[in-house]
Amino acid sequence: MVDSLSQLLSLMLHHGATRIYAKKLSPNDNSKNQVYLGGDFSVLNIIPHNDIYTDSEEAAGSVRDRGKASLNFFWVDQDGKHPAPEAQLILYPKYPEVRMSGLLKRCKQAPSEIMRVRDPGRVLFIGVTARREVLGFAVKADSPVAVELNSRQWESLGVFLELPASADVTQNPKSILLAELRRIHALKWIASQKLSRDGRKLPYAARNAGGYTLEAELGISPNGYSEPDFMGWEIKQYSVTDFQTYRAKTPVTLMTPEPNGGTYKDEGVAEFLRRFGYADKSGKADRFNFGGIYTCDKDFHADTGLKMTLDGYDVQTGKITDMEGSINLMSRTDEMAASWSFKGIMQHWNRKHAQAAYLPCLFHEPPPEYAYGAKVLLCEQTDFILFIKALASGKIYYDPAVKIENASSLHPAIKRRSQFRIKHAQIVDVYHQNEEVLLS
């Protein structure tokens, strides 16, 4: 029996939760009408899911496309984890909105008596594990857990309340993060370092180690993720010219997905380079490059003859009109040189954290040291639709560095780098909420 919020958090932690959320259920949040998760796609960066696919449904005499993604969902209790194999997310791009369904099907231990009714005040708790599992626990409105939850103020993240990933319900993840960043800022210059797998801070002489040094101070061991994770927050340091203007030296690389369509995919990178690349401008023989800046608001590139277009997105309404849409590089003869499907790009984008902290950084040597500024930018609720909107307006741009060396040989050397970038000052445009916090 779970009789307190602390017991509920302990149960989630016991089953592996690293992030815990609560959603207060409305009467329409039930097994018949599905559970509403928000009027955008930002929840996709909160709840881990499997690959997105498209299907159609008939509604009001017409057929509409929608996206779906299955979940590794389990209802939890003191007896263990109970899989709900039909659990899934449903994406409705027309509205847009996301709903969760199938939570009760083929799961005898599911809390059907709570999820099938329309009683107001019910609460659904969601836990997320490092193995990308989704844990569920539901309570009635008059339960001690719901009463305790409603008696306190919590940080919100979209439709969810964010709870501490600890049995200590007095903790607040954002406050803990800011306290740590305030401590690191107060250290002034920190020797370049990297955290070993056994938790020791080791000297690290390589340049551009501002991220490793920050990770070490936060106690984050290097891992396979693209960015360090502290209590559910993505931590990104960026180089600045000084701590007065905080002007970023370089743009932000958002993601680096390879094209999954067009000549690049269908005929290979070598053929793509031979057809759309150009001879190396520094005179290196037998080498072809593909570079430049490509945005949806620019015409054909002078070197490659390609321009970027969007299919399946309505600029006027700001909505996705076709889940099978794509980002394209098109030639003057309307040949698709490369493309990225919305679903493929969405999979990449959904790996980004829903919450990110951007911390300015200065470097000097000798010895190599880093200092972290007082002005931290906190961004929350990123959304794939915001990504597409920023891409359509030209704020997000494609900045490739693809090349082939020894092109005429039997074994040419090919380097791939496809990256989507944005100016640091415009990073707020891909989040629904942002705030600047002064640490000192």
Salt bridges, closest charged atoms under 4 A:
ASP29 OD2 - LYS23 NZ 2.72
ASP40 OD2 - HIS432 NE2 3.27
ASP55 OD1 - ARG66 NE 3.06
ASP55 OD2 - LYS68 NZ 3.15
GLU57 OE2 - ARG64 NE 2.45
GLU57 OE1 - ARG66 NH1 2.69
ASP77 OD1 - HIS82 NE2 3.01
GLU86 OE2 - ARG106 NH1 2.60
GLU97 OE2 - ARG99 NE 2.70
GLU133 OE1 - LYS81 NZ 2.89
GLU155 OE1 - LYS174 NZ 3.59
GLU180 OE1 - ARG183 NH2 3.08
ASP198 OD2 - ARG200 NE 2.96
GLU217 OE1 - ARG183 NH1 3.29
GLU217 OE2 - LYS201 NZ 3.05
GLU227 OE2 - LYS236 NZ 3.11
ASP229 OD2 - ARG19 NH2 2.16
ASP229 OD2 - HIS353 NE2 3.26
GLU234 OE2 - LYS352 NZ 3.86
GLU258 OE1 - ARG416 NE 3.78
GLU267 OE1 - ARG275 NH2 2.87
GLU271 OE2 - ARG275 NH2 2.98
ASP280 OD1 - ARG287 NE 3.16
ASP303 OD2 - LYS281 NZ 2.67
GLU324 OE2 - LYS343 NZ 2.82
GLU335 OE2 - ARG275 NH1 2.45
GLU365 OE2 - ARG207 NH1 3.11
GLU369 OE1 - HIS364 NE2 2.63
GLU380 OE2 - LYS174 NZ 3.06
ASP383 OD2 - HIS432 NE2 3.10
ASP399 OD2 - ARG421 NH1 2.92
GLU405 OE2 - ARG287 NH1 3.43
GLU405 OE2 - LYS403 NZ 3.67
ASP429 OD2 - LYS395 NZ 3.13
GLU435 OE2 - LYS174 NZ 3.21
